[in-house]
Amino acid sequence: MDKKKWEALRGSAGFYITLAVCLLVVGVSGWALLSGRGEEPAIVEEDPVPEVSAPAPEVTEPEPEVVETVEPEPIEVETAPMPEVEVDDTPVVAQAPRLVVSPLNGQVLTAFSVDRLVYDVTMDDWRIHDGVDISAKPGTTVLAACSGTVLAVEDDPMMGTTVTISHDGGYQTTYANLQAQPTVEEGDTVSAGQIIGAVGTTAKAESGQSPHLHFSVTKDGDAVDPDAFLNR
């Protein structure tokens, strides 16, 4: 700088003002630097942030639903008239129970057999036997096995005095080897257990056996086991 200009500036008042300001700034800066080395910076404690609890949600109960009750309308039911019932004025007649009894009690000498041959001591041969031979003393009473009508009373050349009775259901019973004079006649109506005759010895075809009643049963003309008929 020109020496003349420097001297002019130094002699002015502005020069000194500027110099004073600079010295003040330097002084303040030095004091601040020295004071900062000797003291630790103060710790500023922050106030704790208060915990804020969220308010509990308000629970609102639903309002009860109002149901309108509707009374049903009455239903008219049409009742049909009762049909007329025809009444049978026919009086009820009591009927006696159907009974079947054995014509007599005794030991069976020859059983019913139409499926295989049996030996006939009188004829000395093998043949079928369409009834049962029931042992009994001569004169033993013989009973009708079931109610029915006497179809025939005859003297058979081989089976002797024979009584045949017809029954309901297509059944017929035959009582052979009776005494010569039965107690019933053709056309008579008999009941179960009624006496129709007595045991005799008139059957030539079975004379080789001891006295007995030959009792046989048929249904619609076919031979039936007498035991099945008596136990039905």
C-alpha positions, 0 to 999 in steps of 0.5 A: 500500500502506498505509504501516504494512503496508510498514514492517512488511514491510520490517522482517521477515526475509523481506523481506531474503531475497526481496531477496537472491534477486532480486539474485542472479538479476539478477547471474547473468543479467547475467553470462551476457549479457556472457559470451555476447557475447565468445565464439563458441559452441563447435562440437561435432563429431559423430563420423562415422557408420561405414558399415555394409556389408550382409553378402553374402547367403549363396548356398546351392547346391541339393542335386543331385536324386537320380534313382532308376534303374529297370531296365526289366522284360524284354519277352518277344517272341513270334516267329511261326513262319516260314511254309512256302515252296513250292519249285519244283523245276522245273529252269531251262532256259537260253534263247538270246537273241532275235536279229534280223539284217538279211537282207543288206547293201545299198543301199535302192532303195525305202524303206518307205512306207504313209502316202504314195504312191511312184512305181513305175518298173515299173508306171509309177504311184504306190502304197504300198510295204509293205517295203524293196527292198535292192539285191544281186547275183543269187545273194547269200545271204539270211538269216532275220532272226529265229528262227521257223517257215517258213509258206510257200514259194511262187511269187507271180505278181507278187513271184516266189519268196517265203518267209514266216516266222512269229516270236514276238509276232505278227511275220511276215517275207517275203522276195520276188524270190528265186531259184526254189529256196529252201533251206528248206521249209514247216514248217522251223524256222529260227534268226536268220542262217540261209540261206533262199535267194538273190537272184533276178529273179523278181518281175515287179512290180519287174522295172524295178529292178536286182536286189534283195531285197524284204523286208517285215514284219507284226505281227498282219497290219499292215505294220511298218517293217522298220527298226523290226523290225531295230532293236528 
